[in-house]
Amino acid sequence: MRIGLTPSDQIALSLRCDEQETADRSWLEDQAEQGTAAASYLLARVLQSEIGEQRYPTWFELDPTPPRIFHHLEKATQADHSVAQFYLAGRYRNGLGVNQDRPKAVELYRELAERGIPPAQVVLGSCYESGEGVDQDFDAAIEWYTKATNQGSEDGRLHIVHLMAVCLVNGFGTTPDWEKAAGIFEQLANEGHSDSQLWIGDCYRCDKGVSMDEPKAFEWFSKSADQGNSYGQWMVGSCYLNEWGVIRDYSKAVEWNRKSAELGNRYAQGDLGYCYQYGRGVPQDIDSAVFWYRKSANQGFEYTIDKLKSLGGWP
């Protein structure tokens, strides 16, 4: 199982693992409760592997597993386990097993980034780029991407070039040029950069810098979605919902919006709420609609705030 155990983790666990009953998890749980950071981290990852992609319970369900994952990651983080801290930050960022708290996620990523850990530097840069949990600051984003790139991070380099294209789109420090931006997005998309796959898909969908081609837009959105990009997943769901480049399929719209919504994407949460409210691809369920609208509204999405008001569920 590819879970990111470092050599020191493996040594720490091997010194505490009896040769008997190694298939029994109790020894691992005991070590975690005794404060062994590697055990807490491993236990969290084992629990995550058992449930696969995190799923939010509906309003009447109670699933204790996600909070347990959070608990073990937090214990490992408190014992200075950097990989556990990276995953813990991700759970704060996406609201998995804990109330979403993006400023807290930024704080955790920053601690790791300042210790010179490239993946954390890249994520911190992306937080600055999008204004997620921190004031939007492209200069700070480039600074952190550059720190990662200087340590050999290809992801850092791709983010820098991508941000240059975003600046071309918005005219930040330059004249807006959609055609040039689209060329950069497509080049990066072909290199596998999921955010660029999303952007070039939107260029093809909206006739920005390239000729409109909705089937091609759907193709790029799908490539982004297949890499776990929540916005790519949302756009695939939107394509199925609105018949953009693909035959309308409400069941698939629900499937992709749910994947994105469970990663904390407020737009997908809103669309999933809509599907539940009107019975598109799922049985009509106002309680589930309110559940997802509230998840989205708590992130400040005006559309879902209005939806909740109409249903009497806001504030």
Secondary structure, DSSP 8 states (H G I E B T S, - for coil): ------HHHHHHHHTT--SSSTT-THHHHHHHHTT-HHHHHHHHHHHHHHH-S-----TT----HHHHHHHHHHHHHHTT-HHHHHHHHHHHHHTSSS---HHHHHHHHHHHHHTT-HHHHHHHHHHHHHTSSS---HHHHHHHHHHHHTTT-HHHHHHHHHHHHHHHHHTSSS---HHHHHHHHHHHHHTT-HHHHHHHHHHHHHTSSS---HHHHHHHHHHHHHTT-HHHHHHHHHHHHHTSSS---HHHHHHHHHHHHTTT-HHHHHHHHHHHHHTSSS---HHHHHHHHHHHHTTT-HHHHHHHHHTT---
